Amino acid sequence: CVATFLMMTSFLSTINHFQMVSTVALPDDDIFTLDIVSKIHVDHDSTAKASSDFGRIVEAIPNGVFHPTSPADIAALIRLSISQSKPFTVAPRGQGHSARGQALAPGGIVIDMRSMGRGNHGYHANVSSDELWVDVGGEQLWIDVLHATLEHGLAPRIWTDYLHITVGGTLSNGGIGGQAFRHGPQISNVHELDVVTGMGEMITCSQDKNSDLFFAALGGLGQFGVITRARIALEPSPKRVLWVRIAYSDVESFTSDQELLISKRSNGSGFDYIEGQVQLNRTLTEGRRSSSFFSASELDQLAELVLRTGSNAIYYIEGAMYYNDDTASSVNQKLERQLEELSFAPGFVFVRNVSYLEFLDRIGREEQKLRSAGVWDVPHPWLNLFVPKSRILDFDASVFKGILRDAKPVGLILMYPMNKNMWDDRMTPATPDGDVFYAVGLLRSAVAAGDLERLEGENAAVLEFCDREGVGCKQYLPHHASPDGWRRHFGEKLGRVAAMKRRYDPRAILSPGQGIFPTGA
Ligand code: FAD
């Protein structure tokens, strides 16, 4: 006990936050038994790694990085914080793949969630084949969840495009992808959570049990607790995928076809996955000469379509049809029947036949290419918006054919619709009005000098356009620099969000990098 206390004292003395070590009150004995202190690393290497993220725009140094091996460790750390007269902030960090410092804890403690995987807390992908769910730790990567569930011939129903991010990280945001039109975001596919609240309590919650915490934590931006386990819905996994891209030179046909496709929600008809991309003129004429999907000659064909039609942008729907051995003979006819209903540029259909795993992990392969080209670890001033269907054509005209008309080709622009009724409004995320809204992702990278300032300027102009014209956009993976920005973001939900914060994190210590609430009250 004495040795632990001495270690604790020496750790605390390295932390600026604790100005008077002698006044630190130790909450109870389990702090000692769990040996929390020895799991906090304060060396420069550890804190430097936790002081930035995928975005590489914001930097903030924590005072230490905590390596828990169980939810009880996390609970003890939080109780230690709130036992102080001036608590320290605590940020769970999954993969740190946020873009604006959301997983940072300036002067506080970052929880390295991935170290939970090295513990033995018992939820490393326990699959129930009968009830079609899997229990996974909040620290687990979706790619590992995929591998674990495939062993049972099962898989989660909805996927983010990139799988090397954590369950807790995506469930704290929403988790969107091409299957969301049918199944909703990842947060709509969770049966139960274990959460360690900002009071240091370990609570199991679901729609029927502690439901206020369940709904608050899903899409909750890490504000109400640390998700340590999630029970996620599964479906039988398909073996193979017809992966299709269909090009358009006009936005009206592109959007009306996308909306037609997402209206086919019942299983068995239409595509199983629908997304879309915008390729600005310069992307096709000056951008990369091949991609993980298109060959160089196909990109030439697309560039020729731009020139021929005089369009400033082309669009393509990305669709996927799943199939198995028993449906292999009919899937091509199913695709043809579906294509007959669409109004794409004649001849511009590109089809790949890949395994389900290859399809889902497609961005993992792209990451390897970008890493080898030295353009992965660069600043990513990403802007993700939900745009109401009623304003998507205005958005296209003013943003893609206006603000970004001559934008340098540095990255990717996603644009695809989702059905709002697949989102549960009791959960924390803010979504626009209307039955359908588009996810528009300006996923661009700053690869050369001056890119970051220029891209930030373009993002600001896009946001200014949305505000000025009353487009009714909501940011996804939101970042707002002012309390007023957050007020407008949450709108009618603000009162509930604030009440849940008072209830589950009254000292406001959790995920300070989101910048929603003043920290450490
Ligand atoms: P982090 O960045 O580590 O954390 C994000 C936030 O959640 C922080 O506030 C953190 O404190 C909090 N947090 C982390 N873990 C927990 C936990 N266990 N409990 C409570 N709070 C926690 N998103 C999509 O929806 N769809 C996509 O298709 C998609 N594609 C992407 C592709 C790439 C290449 C990248 C880099 C990101 C993509 N994202 C996508 C965004 C991604 O979902 C978020 O950035 C997500 O937060 C990343 O997970 P992470 O584990 O890195 O979280």
Residues whose N, C-alpha, C, O or C-beta is under 5 A from the ligand:
A	BS01	FAD	F54 A91 P92 R93 G94 Q95 G96 H97 S98 Q102 A103 G138 T160 D161 Y162 I165 T166 G168 G169 T170 S172 G175 I176 G177 L221 G222 G225 V226 I227 S511
